[in-house]
């Protein structure tokens, strides 16, 4: 889902998910559940932290 949206490898998509979870101090599983439940926008996860 993240990899396809962002056009990146699975490894890079995983890094993006982990970075988002760490920045927002939430668990990786919670982040994934929010994505699949459409409570979190893919753009928020794939966006660079500095812009």
C-alpha positions, 0 to 999 in steps of 0.5 A: 500500500505505502510502497505502491502509493509512494513508488518506493521499495518495500524496504523504503516503505517500511522505513517510512512507516517506522519513521512516522510511528516514531515521530508521532510516538505511536506503535507501528502496528497502530500506524498500519491499522490506521492506514488500512482502516483509512483513519490515516492518510497515506500522504502523511506517512510518505511526507518528508518530516522536514516538509 
